[in-house]
Amino acid sequence: MCLAIPGKVVDSFDRGGMRMAKIQFGGIVREACLEYVPDTKIGEYVLVHVGFAISKVDEEEAHRTYELLKEMDQLTELEAPVVEEVGTRKEDDS
């Protein structure tokens, strides 16, 4: 089952004309697109689904939802390695 995971916006930036953010989920930070919630500010909480912030939530709701997902063992995707973008990997010369 795919669920949206709540996280805190800790930084925002532009990448190729798209508004992006660094989102903190517990002790893990991942990047997500903010195009669906363009008025989001640093320090606010969002629900992230497959790399896209899909809505804002208040801090209390975010913490409650995160803890429930943790209890249900639904946060394992946060531990998966980050996939690099095509063209950003440095090639070996050997």
C-alpha positions as CSV (number, residue, x, y, z in Angstrom):
1,M,0.0,0.0,0.0
2,C,1.3,3.5,-0.9
3,L,0.8,6.1,1.8
4,A,1.6,9.8,2.0
5,I,4.1,10.4,4.8
6,P,4.2,13.6,6.8
7,G,7.4,15.6,7.0
8,K,8.7,19.0,7.9
9,V,10.0,21.4,5.2
10,V,13.6,22.3,6.2
11,D,14.7,24.0,3.0
12,S,13.3,25.0,-0.4
13,F,15.0,25.6,-3.7
14,D,14.5,25.7,-7.4
15,R,15.6,22.9,-9.7
16,G,15.0,23.3,-13.4
17,G,12.1,25.7,-12.9
18,M,10.4,23.4,-10.3
19,R,10.0,24.4,-6.7
20,M,11.6,21.7,-4.6
21,A,12.2,21.1,-0.8
22,K,14.2,19.1,1.6
23,I,11.7,17.4,3.9
24,Q,12.6,15.9,7.3
25,F,10.9,12.6,8.2
26,G,12.0,11.8,11.7
27,G,15.8,11.7,11.4
28,I,15.8,11.3,7.6
29,V,15.8,14.1,5.0
30,R,14.6,13.6,1.4
31,E,13.8,15.9,-1.5
32,A,10.3,16.4,-2.7
33,C,8.5,18.6,-5.3
34,L,6.4,21.5,-3.9
35,E,4.6,22.3,-7.1
36,Y,1.2,21.0,-5.8
37,V,1.6,23.1,-2.6
38,P,3.4,26.3,-3.9
39,D,2.6,28.4,-0.8
40,T,4.4,26.1,1.5
41,K,7.1,27.7,3.7
42,I,10.1,26.4,5.6
43,G,9.0,25.0,8.9
44,E,5.6,23.9,7.7
45,Y,4.5,20.2,7.4
46,V,3.4,18.5,4.2
47,L,2.2,15.0,3.2
48,V,4.6,13.5,0.7
49,H,3.6,10.7,-1.8
50,V,6.1,9.3,-4.3
51,G,8.3,12.5,-4.2
52,F,5.5,15.1,-4.3
53,A,4.2,17.1,-1.5
54,I,0.4,16.8,-2.0
55,S,-1.0,18.8,0.9
56,K,-0.1,20.7,4.0
57,V,-0.9,19.5,7.5
58,D,-0.5,21.0,10.9
59,E,2.3,19.9,13.2
60,E,0.1,17.9,15.6
61,E,-1.5,15.9,12.8
62,A,1.9,15.3,11.1
63,H,3.3,13.9,14.4
64,R,0.3,11.8,15.1
65,T,0.2,10.4,11.5
66,Y,4.0,9.7,11.5
67,E,3.8,7.7,14.8
68,L,0.8,5.7,13.5
69,L,2.7,4.8,10.3
70,K,5.8,3.9,12.3
71,E,3.7,1.6,14.5
72,M,2.3,-0.1,11.4
73,D,5.8,-0.5,9.9
74,Q,4.9,1.6,6.9
75,L,8.0,3.9,6.9
76,T,10.5,1.4,5.3
77,E,10.6,3.3,2.0
78,L,12.3,6.2,3.8
79,E,15.3,3.8,4.4
80,A,15.7,3.0,0.7
81,P,18.7,4.5,-1.0
82,V,18.2,7.7,-2.9
83,V,18.2,7.3,-6.7
84,E,20.5,9.7,-8.5
85,E,19.2,11.7,-11.4
86,V,20.3,10.7,-14.9
87,G,23.4,12.6,-15.9
88,T,24.4,13.6,-12.3
89,R,26.6,10.6,-11.7
90,K,30.3,11.0,-12.3
91,E,31.7,8.3,-14.6
92,D,34.8,6.4,-13.9
93,D,37.8,7.2,-16.2
94,S,39.3,3.7,-15.8
